[in-house]
C-alpha cells in the first residue's frame, strides 16, 4: 500500500524527536540500508510536490529497526 504524507505531517512527526539526531531514509526492505538525506526541492503548479534527494548510503539497517518497520529479516 502506498502512503503519502504532506510537508505539514512530516514536520509534525519530526517535531516529536530529539532535534540533534541525524535523519536517514530507510529504503527497500529487500536491500535494507539507511541513506542520508540530501537536497530538497519544491515543484509548483497543479502537480506541486516536495522531493528529498538521497545523499549517500550510511549502512545496513539494524535488525531492530527492520522489525519496527515490519520488514522481514534478509
N, CA and C atoms as an extended XYZ file, in Angstrom:
222
Properties=species:S:1:pos:R:3:atomname:S:1:resname:S:1:resid:I:1 pbc="F F F"
N         0.831       -1.167        0.000 N   UNK     1
C         0.000        0.000        0.000 CA  UNK     1
C         0.886        1.244        0.000 C   UNK     1
N         0.586        2.173       -0.889 N   UNK     2
C         1.325        3.425       -0.947 CA  UNK     2
C         0.850        4.341        0.166 C   UNK     2
N         1.767        5.072        0.728 N   UNK     3
C         1.450        6.004        1.797 CA  UNK     3
C         2.082        7.334        1.452 C   UNK     3
N         1.263        8.369        1.387 N   UNK     4
C         1.748        9.696        1.045 CA  UNK     4
C         1.466       10.638        2.205 C   UNK     4
N         2.451       11.455        2.577 N   UNK     5
C         2.240       12.436        3.637 CA  UNK     5
C         2.533       13.836        3.102 C   UNK     5
N         2.005       14.831        3.782 N   UNK     6
C         2.243       16.220        3.404 CA  UNK     6
C         3.459       16.755        4.152 C   UNK     6
N         3.936       17.914        3.717 N   UNK     7
C         5.052       18.566        4.404 CA  UNK     7
C         4.658       18.846        5.858 C   UNK     7
N         3.431       19.308        6.082 N   UNK     8
C         2.972       19.586        7.442 CA  UNK     8
C         2.978       18.345        8.317 C   UNK     8
N         2.533       17.210        7.771 N   UNK     9
C         2.544       15.956        8.530 CA  UNK     9
C         3.972       15.524        8.847 C   UNK     9
N         4.881       15.673        7.877 N   UNK    10
C         6.281       15.313        8.097 CA  UNK    10
C         6.898       16.186        9.195 C   UNK    10
N         6.669       17.486        9.122 N   UNK    11
C         7.198       18.396       10.137 CA  UNK    11
C         6.637       18.025       11.505 C   UNK    11
N         5.340       17.775       11.571 N   UNK    12
C         4.709       17.407       12.841 CA  UNK    12
C         5.350       16.141       13.420 C   UNK    12
N         5.554       15.132       12.590 N   UNK    13
C         6.163       13.890       13.059 CA  UNK    13
C         7.601       14.116       13.517 C   UNK    13
N         8.366       14.903       12.761 N   UNK    14
C         9.758       15.148       13.113 CA  UNK    14
C         9.894       15.943       14.410 C   UNK    14
N         8.912       16.770       14.735 N   UNK    15
C         8.981       17.576       15.953 CA  UNK    15
C         8.885       16.730       17.216 C   UNK    15
N         8.521       15.464       17.100 N   UNK    16
C         8.430       14.596       18.275 CA  UNK    16
C         9.780       13.982       18.644 C   UNK    16
N        10.804       14.200       17.821 N   UNK    17
C        12.122       13.609       18.044 CA  UNK    17
C        13.128       14.650       18.522 C   UNK    17
N        14.224       14.156       19.083 N   UNK    18
C        15.330       14.998       19.503 CA  UNK    18
C        15.862       15.745       18.277 C   UNK    18
N        15.883       17.085       18.280 N   UNK    19
C        16.302       17.833       17.094 CA  UNK    19
C        17.787       17.705       16.755 C   UNK    19
N        18.584       17.130       17.645 N   UNK    20
C        20.015       16.984       17.389 CA  UNK    20
C        20.367       15.645       16.742 C   UNK    20
N        19.377       14.754       16.553 N   UNK    21
C        19.648       13.438       15.962 CA  UNK    21
C        19.783       13.533       14.450 C   UNK    21
N        20.662       12.714       13.832 N   UNK    22
C        20.721       12.668       12.370 CA  UNK    22
C        19.465       11.987       11.826 C   UNK    22
N        19.138       12.264       10.582 N   UNK    23
C        17.960       11.686        9.930 CA  UNK    23
C        18.409       10.907        8.701 C   UNK    23
N        17.851        9.707        8.537 N   UNK    24
C        18.168        8.857        7.388 CA  UNK    24
C        16.888        8.345        6.757 C   UNK    24
N        16.967        7.972        5.492 N   UNK    25
C        15.903        7.226        4.830 CA  UNK    25
C        16.202        5.747        5.003 C   UNK    25
N        15.202        4.969        5.318 N   UNK    26
C        15.315        3.509        5.296 CA  UNK    26
C        14.670        3.077        3.979 C   UNK    26
N        15.460        2.467        3.109 N   UNK    27
C        14.999        2.200        1.746 CA  UNK    27
C        15.042        0.717        1.429 C   UNK    27
N        13.963        0.232        0.832 N   UNK    28
C        13.862       -1.086        0.219 CA  UNK    28
C        14.035       -2.240        1.200 C   UNK    28
N        12.921       -2.867        1.618 N   UNK    29
C        13.008       -3.976        2.569 CA  UNK    29
C        13.833       -5.161        2.068 C   UNK    29
N        13.981       -5.306        0.745 N   UNK    30
C        14.783       -6.405        0.214 CA  UNK    30
C        16.279       -6.094        0.239 C   UNK    30
N        16.622       -4.854        0.428 N   UNK    31
C        18.019       -4.408        0.484 CA  UNK    31
C        18.073       -3.309        1.542 C   UNK    31
N        17.899       -3.658        2.834 N   UNK    32
C        17.625       -2.677        3.886 CA  UNK    32
C        18.829       -1.852        4.316 C   UNK    32
N        18.980       -0.713        3.697 N   UNK    33
C        20.063        0.193        4.038 CA  UNK    33
C        19.494        1.538        4.476 C   UNK    33
N        20.275        2.266        5.239 N   UNK    34
C        19.942        3.639        5.611 CA  UNK    34
C        20.659        4.571        4.640 C   UNK    34
N        19.959        5.607        4.203 N   UNK    35
C        20.522        6.573        3.272 CA  UNK    35
C        20.428        7.963        3.866 C   UNK    35
N        21.478        8.750        3.649 N   UNK    36
C        21.477       10.130        4.126 CA  UNK    36
C        20.538       10.976        3.271 C   UNK    36
N        19.954       11.986        3.899 N   UNK    37
C        19.047       12.894        3.205 CA  UNK    37
C        19.857       14.000        2.552 C   UNK    37
N        19.512       14.322        1.314 N   UNK    38
C        20.216       15.362        0.570 CA  UNK    38
C        19.357       16.599        0.372 C   UNK    38
N        19.519       17.197       -0.775 N   UNK    39
C        18.806       18.430       -1.106 CA  UNK    39
C        17.303       18.193       -1.162 C   UNK    39
N        16.556       19.259       -0.935 N   UNK    40
C        15.109       19.211       -1.045 CA  UNK    40
C        14.694       20.276       -2.041 C   UNK    40
N        13.792       19.901       -2.950 N   UNK    41
C        13.299       20.858       -3.942 CA  UNK    41
C        11.778       20.795       -3.981 C   UNK    41
N        11.184       21.917       -4.373 N   UNK    42
C         9.735       22.017       -4.468 CA  UNK    42
C         9.339       22.338       -5.897 C   UNK    42
N         8.331       21.644       -6.399 N   UNK    43
C         7.740       22.000       -7.678 CA  UNK    43
C         6.421       22.695       -7.390 C   UNK    43
N         6.015       23.551       -8.288 N   UNK    44
C         4.773       24.289       -8.077 CA  UNK    44
C         3.782       23.964       -9.178 C   UNK    44
N         2.598       24.504       -9.067 N   UNK    45
C         1.557       24.257      -10.048 CA  UNK    45
C         0.612       23.170       -9.579 C   UNK    45
N        -0.170       22.640      -10.497 N   UNK    46
C        -1.185       21.653      -10.129 CA  UNK    46
C        -0.578       20.344       -9.658 C   UNK    46
N         0.640       20.038      -10.082 N   UNK    47
C         1.326       18.816       -9.648 CA  UNK    47
C         2.436       19.148       -8.653 C   UNK    47
N         2.247       20.180       -7.848 N   UNK    48
C         3.268       20.604       -6.899 CA  UNK    48
C         3.616       19.507       -5.899 C   UNK    48
N         4.876       19.453       -5.520 N   UNK    49
C         5.350       18.448       -4.565 CA  UNK    49
C         6.713       18.870       -4.052 C   UNK    49
N         7.150       18.230       -2.979 N   UNK    50
C         8.498       18.419       -2.454 CA  UNK    50
C         9.235       17.100       -2.646 C   UNK    50
N        10.445       17.178       -3.148 N   UNK    51
C        11.269       15.994       -3.368 CA  UNK    51
C        12.512       16.081       -2.503 C   UNK    51
N        12.840       14.976       -1.840 N   UNK    52
C        14.016       14.893       -0.992 CA  UNK    52
C        14.996       13.934       -1.659 C   UNK    52
N        16.173       14.432       -1.970 N   UNK    53
C        17.173       13.621       -2.658 CA  UNK    53
C        17.964       12.763       -1.679 C   UNK    53
N        18.387       11.623       -2.144 N   UNK    54
C        19.275       10.731       -1.395 CA  UNK    54
C        20.695       11.282       -1.510 C   UNK    54
N        21.481       11.187       -0.432 N   UNK    55
C        22.821       11.773       -0.418 CA  UNK    55
C        23.861       10.773        0.100 C   UNK    55
N        23.781        9.556       -0.382 N   UNK    56
C        24.760        8.548        0.011 CA  UNK    56
C        24.191        7.535        0.980 C   UNK    56
N        24.828        6.398        1.009 N   UNK    57
C        24.385        5.278        1.838 CA  UNK    57
C        25.152        5.257        3.145 C   UNK    57
N        24.438        5.038        4.244 N   UNK    58
C        25.058        5.024        5.566 CA  UNK    58
C        25.412        3.616        6.007 C   UNK    58
N        24.656        2.618        5.602 N   UNK    59
C        24.941        1.247        6.000 CA  UNK    59
C        23.672        0.429        6.132 C   UNK    59
N        23.839       -0.829        6.502 N   UNK    60
C        22.722       -1.748        6.647 CA  UNK    60
C        21.917       -1.382        7.890 C   UNK    60
N        20.586       -1.460        7.779 N   UNK    61
C        19.726       -1.177        8.928 CA  UNK    61
C        19.868       -2.265        9.977 C   UNK    61
N        19.904       -1.915       11.243 N   UNK    62
C        19.954       -2.913       12.305 CA  UNK    62
C        18.669       -3.757       12.303 C   UNK    62
N        18.760       -5.031       12.709 N   UNK    63
C        17.573       -5.891       12.746 CA  UNK    63
C        16.421       -5.287       13.548 C   UNK    63
N        16.693       -4.587       14.642 N   UNK    64
C        15.617       -3.997       15.449 CA  UNK    64
C        14.831       -2.950       14.653 C   UNK    64
N        15.524       -2.184       13.826 N   UNK    65
C        14.846       -1.173       13.009 CA  UNK    65
C        14.015       -1.852       11.929 C   UNK    65
N        14.567       -2.874       11.284 N   UNK    66
C        13.795       -3.621       10.274 CA  UNK    66
C        12.544       -4.202       10.900 C   UNK    66
N        12.654       -4.687       12.113 N   UNK    67
C        11.497       -5.264       12.807 CA  UNK    67
C        10.437       -4.170       13.081 C   UNK    67
N        10.873       -3.003       13.543 N   UNK    68
C         9.935       -1.916       13.813 CA  UNK    68
C         9.235       -1.430       12.536 C   UNK    68
N         9.914       -1.564       11.404 N   UNK    69
C         9.326       -1.177       10.120 CA  UNK    69
C         8.484       -2.305        9.513 C   UNK    69
N         8.409       -3.437       10.212 N   UNK    70
C         7.701       -4.629        9.718 CA  UNK    70
C         8.315       -5.164        8.431 C   UNK    70
N         9.634       -5.057        8.325 N   UNK    71
C        10.363       -5.623        7.200 CA  UNK    71
C        10.956       -6.952        7.649 C   UNK    71
N        10.783       -7.972        6.840 N   UNK    72
C        11.319       -9.305        7.172 CA  UNK    72
C        12.838       -9.254        7.187 C   UNK    72
N        13.431      -10.068        8.045 N   UNK    73
C        14.894      -10.171        8.056 CA  UNK    73
C        15.365      -10.745        6.743 C   UNK    73
N        16.437      -10.176        6.214 N   UNK    74
C        17.022      -10.677        4.962 CA  UNK    74
C        18.426      -11.137        5.215 C   UNK    74
